[in-house]
Amino acid sequence: MTGRTADTAVAPEAASVGAVRVVLTDDQPLVRAALRMVIAEVPDLDVVGEAGNGAEAVELAAALRPDVIVMDLRMPGMDGIEATRTIMAGPGPPASSS
């Protein structure tokens, strides 16, 4: 695995109260790092997890229930389109962060 998994992701209670919880998904670590730096500068946005491929994104989405997933479309293995379809077909809406 090249990205963060649920065990190394930020715990939901560690995120700012009321913040939009974001998972970053890209197979290139430098792209994820750049996105993380940009998002860190935006109030009320918290990166709660990172995935290096579509399968990891599906796992993190189920475990962390983020509000937003920034998804690269072209990745080896499960691409972003298939991962998005799988996530959207999953169980109900995200858990409330309040």
N, C-alpha and C positions, 0 to 999 in steps of 0.2 A: 504494500500500500504506500502511496506517495503522499497522501494528504492526511489531515487530522481525522481521527475517527472519534466516535462518541466518547471513548475514555479519555481523550486528550482535548476535547472541545471544552469551551467555557461552560460551566454549569449555569443553567437558567437563572438561578438565584444570584449569580455574580453579575449578571447584566443589569444595566441601569433600569430602574423602575419606570415603566411606561415607554421604554425605548423600543424601536423597531429592531427585531432580532433577525440578523442576516447570516446566511450560510453562503460561502464562496465556493464555487466549483470550477476548476480549471486544471488541465493536466500540466500546465507550466507553473512551477513554484514562483517564478519571478512575477508573473501576471497576478497571481494570488496576493503576493506581498505588496505589489503596487496598489491593488484594489483595497487591501486592508489598510494601507497608509492613508489613502484618500478617504475611506469611510471613517477612519479614526478621527478625522478632522470635522466630521459632521455631527453636531449635537443630536442626541436622540436616535442614533444608529449604533448598534453594537454587533460586531462580528462574533457569533457564538460558535462557529465551526467552519472548517475548511475540508474540502474533498478534492482528491486528485483525479477522480474519474466518476462516471455516472453511477456505478454501483455503490461507491462510497457516499455519493450524494443522496441516493435512495435510503441508505442506512441512517445517515445523519438526519434526514427529513423526518423519518419515523421516530428517531430517538429524541430529537431536540424540538421538533414542531416549530420551525422558524416562521416568521412572518413573511420573509422574502428569501428567495434563493437566486443568486446571481450565477447563471449557468452558461458555461461555454458549450457551444453546439457541437463542435468537432473535437472529439476526444477518442483515443483508442478504446476498444472494448465497447462498453455501453456508452453511446454518445449522449449529448445533452437532450436531444429530442426524445429518445427512448426513455431516458431517466425522468424527464418531465412528465411524459405520459404515465409512467409507473407511479410517480409521486401523486399525480392528480387522480389516479384511479384508487389510491389508498384510502384509509379511513378518514372520515369527516374533516371539518375545518381545524386550523391550528388552535392549540390551547391558549386561553386568554393569559396575558402576561400581567394582569392586574391582581 
